[in-house]
Amino acid sequence: MATRQSVNEYLQRCTDAIEYAREQYKIGSQQEHYNASEYTKALQGLENAVNDINHLSLSANDQQQDQLYRMRLQLQQVQNEMILKGDAER
């Protein structure tokens, strides 16, 4: 079973990944293609976080699964916004 501390620490890392991705999204909107590597790194960080959440939720209790599910939705929302922005620039 996942401990409360491990879930909380992971949720914080996810929040950090979201903040980094939003920062790169903002920079990408201003600079277009000049920060492509950081933009890609942010997208990869979001994808890794989603995959880790899926794995962590296997050992979580019901309340933790709900927290992880809500975080996964946030991650995927930012991920989708970044992907759509990238497609619009091509």
Secondary structure per residue as TSV (DSSP state, phi and psi in degrees):
chain	resnum	aa	ss	phi	psi
A	1	M	-	360.0	140.7
A	2	A	-	-72.3	138.2
A	3	T	-	-82.4	156.8
A	4	R	H	-59.6	-40.7
A	5	Q	H	-64.4	-42.4
A	6	S	H	-66.1	-38.1
A	7	V	H	-67.0	-45.1
A	8	N	H	-62.5	-41.4
A	9	E	H	-63.7	-41.0
A	10	Y	H	-68.2	-39.7
A	11	L	H	-61.0	-36.6
A	12	Q	H	-66.4	-41.2
A	13	R	H	-63.1	-36.8
A	14	C	H	-65.9	-42.0
A	15	T	H	-60.6	-41.0
A	16	D	H	-63.4	-41.0
A	17	A	H	-63.8	-38.7
A	18	I	H	-65.5	-44.9
A	19	E	H	-61.9	-43.2
A	20	Y	H	-63.3	-43.3
A	21	A	H	-64.5	-41.9
A	22	R	H	-64.7	-36.9
A	23	E	H	-63.9	-43.8
A	24	Q	H	-68.0	-34.1
A	25	Y	H	-62.7	-44.8
A	26	K	H	-63.9	-46.4
A	27	I	H	-62.6	-42.3
A	28	G	H	-61.9	-35.1
A	29	S	H	-67.4	-30.9
A	30	Q	H	-85.8	-37.2
A	31	Q	H	-106.2	-2.5
A	32	E	G	56.6	-113.9
A	33	H	G	-88.1	1.4
A	34	Y	G	-73.7	-18.2
A	35	N	G	-116.2	38.7
A	36	A	H	-58.8	-40.2
A	37	S	H	-69.0	-40.6
A	38	E	H	-68.1	-37.1
A	39	Y	H	-62.1	-45.6
A	40	T	H	-65.1	-39.9
A	41	K	H	-61.5	-40.9
A	42	A	H	-64.8	-42.5
A	43	L	H	-62.8	-41.7
A	44	Q	H	-64.7	-38.3
A	45	G	H	-61.7	-40.3
A	46	L	H	-65.3	-43.6
A	47	E	H	-62.9	-43.1
A	48	N	H	-62.0	-40.4
A	49	A	H	-64.0	-41.6
A	50	V	H	-62.3	-45.3
A	51	N	H	-63.5	-40.9
A	52	D	H	-66.1	-38.3
A	53	I	H	-62.2	-44.0
A	54	N	H	-58.9	-41.1
A	55	H	H	-70.2	-44.7
A	56	L	H	-64.5	-34.6
A	57	S	G	-67.7	-17.0
A	58	L	G	-65.5	-27.7
A	59	S	G	-110.2	14.9
A	60	A	-	-97.7	154.1
A	61	N	-	-79.4	178.8
A	62	D	H	-58.8	-45.2
A	63	Q	H	-64.5	-43.3
A	64	Q	H	-65.1	-39.5
A	65	Q	H	-60.5	-39.5
A	66	D	H	-64.3	-44.0
A	67	Q	H	-61.4	-44.7
A	68	L	H	-66.5	-37.1
A	69	Y	H	-62.5	-46.0
A	70	R	H	-63.9	-37.9
A	71	M	H	-67.4	-40.0
A	72	R	H	-61.0	-39.6
A	73	L	H	-61.9	-41.1
A	74	Q	H	-63.8	-44.9
A	75	L	H	-59.8	-45.7
A	76	Q	H	-67.8	-33.2
A	77	Q	H	-63.8	-47.4
A	78	V	H	-64.2	-42.0
A	79	Q	H	-58.7	-46.8
A	80	N	H	-63.0	-41.9
A	81	E	H	-60.4	-42.3
A	82	M	H	-68.3	-39.3
A	83	I	H	-65.8	-44.8
A	84	L	H	-63.5	-37.6
A	85	K	H	-63.9	-43.8
A	86	G	H	-62.0	-39.8
A	87	D	H	-67.4	-36.0
A	88	A	H	-67.9	-26.8
A	89	E	H	-81.7	-13.7
A	90	R	-	-83.5	360.0
